[in-house]
Amino acid sequence: RDGGPPILVGAAVGPRMLTATADWADGWMPILTPALDLDGDVAQLRRAFAEAGRDPDSLLVTAMNAPHDPSGLHDLFRRGVQHGALTVWAEDPDDIRRALDGFADVRSDYLGTD
């Protein structure tokens, strides 16, 4: 896959998902919900990578529906997430623009830049 994009599996954690991800994918893309056990699921994936002879530190995790605040993003990183996708749920163009402007503020606050 030289030069190609990373392959992420977007699925609930279970035996087939763990095997598939460890065998041929680069990582996982969960949708953050209150029911998700992010810490436990990341730990299971790291173990699956190790059992497949892969470096657990190479596991990529991109969290969909990431928090819209710097402390929440820092918390995700601390928990093994490398990328957070900020989600716009609005359909109205004005609401979408406001959400995107808010994301720009979150990015500035997260990175400590203006």
N, C-alpha and C positions, 0 to 999 in steps of 0.2 A: 504494500500500500504506500510505497514511497511517494511522497508529495501529495497524497490524497488527504481528504478530510478525515478526522477521527469518526469512528462508527460508535454511536451511543444507542443503547437499548432503552426504550421507554416502556416499561412494564412494571407491574407489581413484583416484588421479590417472592420467588418461589423456587423450587428445585430446578425446573426447566430454565427459568430465567438466569439463575446463578450459573448453571452449566454453560448455556449459550454465551453469556457475557464473558465468562472466564475463558471460553474456548476461542472465540473469534471477534469479540467486540473490544473497544477501547474503554468503554465506561457505561454509565447509567445516567438516565435523565428522568428523575422522579418529578411528579407534580406535588409540591408541598401542600399538604392538607393536615388538619389537626390529628387525623387518624394515623398518619405516617410515622413510623418509628425510624427516623433518619439515622440516628446513631447505631441502632441495632442492624439496620439494613446495610449501611456502609461497612460495618464490621463483618457481616456475612460475606459481602462482596470481596472484601480484602482477603478473607480466608479462602474463598473460592479461587481468587487469583493465585494465591500461594500454592494451593493444592494442585492447580493446573501448571505449576512451574513458572508462573509469571510474577514479576515484581509487584507486590501489593501497592507500592508507592506510585506505580504507573496508572492506577485506576483513575479515570476521569469521571467527575460527577458534576453535572450541570443541573441545578435546581430550577425548575419551572415555578412560576408564581412566587418568586423570591420576595422577601420583605422589602418594603419601600423606605427603609431607614438604614443609615450607616451602621448602627449597632447590630441590627439584624443581619446585615451582610457580613460584618466581621464575625458574628457568631457562626454563620454558615461556613466560612473559611476555616474557623477553628475546628469545626466538626467534619472536615474532610471534603468540602465542596469547593471546587475551583472556579466555577462560573455560576452566576445567578441571573436568570432571565426575569426581568421585570415585566409583568403582564398588564396589558390594558384590557379591561373588561368592557369599556364603554363602546357604544356604537355611534353616538352623536359626534360629528366632527369637532365641535367646540370642546366637548368633554375629552376627546382623544388628545387634542392639542394641550389642554390643561394637564392631563396626565403626563404627557411627554415633557412638558416644561417642569413638572414636579420631578420627573426622573432625572432631568439635567441637574436640578438642585441636589438630589440625592447623590448623584455621581460626584459633584463638586465637594459635598460634605464628606463623602466616603474617602475621596482621595486627598482631601484637605487643600483643594485648589478653588480658585474663583472662576 
